[in-house]
Every structure is written in structure tokens, then in C-alpha cells.
Amino acid sequence: MTYMTPLESLRNLVLAPYILKATALISVQRAVGGNQFRHSFSTLGILLDYKFFNNSVLLKASLLHDLLEDMPETQVDEIRWIDSDGTAVVELVLEVTKRKDETKSQYLQRVLEFGSQNALILKCADRISNLTDLHRDIQTDQKISDYLDQTEKYVIPMAQQVNADMLIELTDLVAKRRRIVRMLESDRHND
């Protein structure tokens, strides 16, 4: 077996079939603007920024992490057949997919307690992307506050388990968003 450097692994990574599958998400609009397809690329970009170059399953799954939740009619076997990573990609995507019978809290608790290392990393990258897109002009202060509480309760402990740098970024994002909400609430009370 030939050893490849992380950059060689990235150079040899074939994402095109997964990108084609992810194009179905173009039709799924996000409340913050844009669509889920762009969010998938943001999540992939975060993983690349954190240098997960050697983890082809994680990178491929990042492109499809919302596909089964947003497009339940997706034929899972088509993903399994894409390449030798297909089955592992499907398993990872299923791990991070909220089930119909789960509340958001139950879902996050399940991932926190039973998720694989890849599932925890992917959920952290997903949440970093979502926090970056969390805008007060689109979401209510209460919704933002609840989302930040949820991040502290479930996602920050995930980051504690898998990546110290993601932990720092998530903690910083939560703190900055809380400061903004407090400032805006203070401004409203002073008006």
C-alpha cells in the first residue's frame, strides 16, 4: 500500500458524483437565504479548512448530510453504488439525519451519545456553518437564543470529544452571537 500525503489524498479525491447527487438540494431553500446545496459546500469547506483531507467518507458525506432529511424520496442505493465509499457515506449520512419520530433535542442527544467520530465531526462542521448563517434579521432573538442554548448543550460537547479547534470556533461563535443579541435587546429597551 502506497502512503499518500494529505494533499495527495485530496488531489485524488473524486467528489463529482456526490456533487451531482447534492444538486437535488438546490431546490431546498434556507430561511437565511440561499439553498441547502450551498450549505453542503459550506460544510465541506469547513472540513477542508480543518484539514480532514484523508477522510474521503467524511468529505463525501458532508455534501449529502442533509439530503435524506430534506429529500426523503432519495434512493439510498444510488448513493451506495457511487463508489467504494458509497456504503460508508450512506451510513454516516443516516447517523446525522434526524428521524421523523425525533425532536431536535432527541436527535442531537442521540448523535452526542451514540454517534461515531465522523458523525460528531460532521455535526460540528454543520453547526459551524449554521451559526455563521444565523442572522438576527431573519431569526427572532428567542429562536437565536434557543439555537445557541442547543449548541452549548449538545454540539459543544461533541466538539470536546473530537476536535479542540472546532470547540474553540463553536464556543467563540456562540459567545459572539450572544453578545449581539444582548446588545440588540439593550438597544430596544433604551429606545
Summary of the structure (lengths in Angstrom):
residues: 191
radius of gyration: 17.4
end to end distance: 67.8
largest distance: 67.8
contacts: 556
relative contact order: 0.11
helix: 71%
strand: 1%
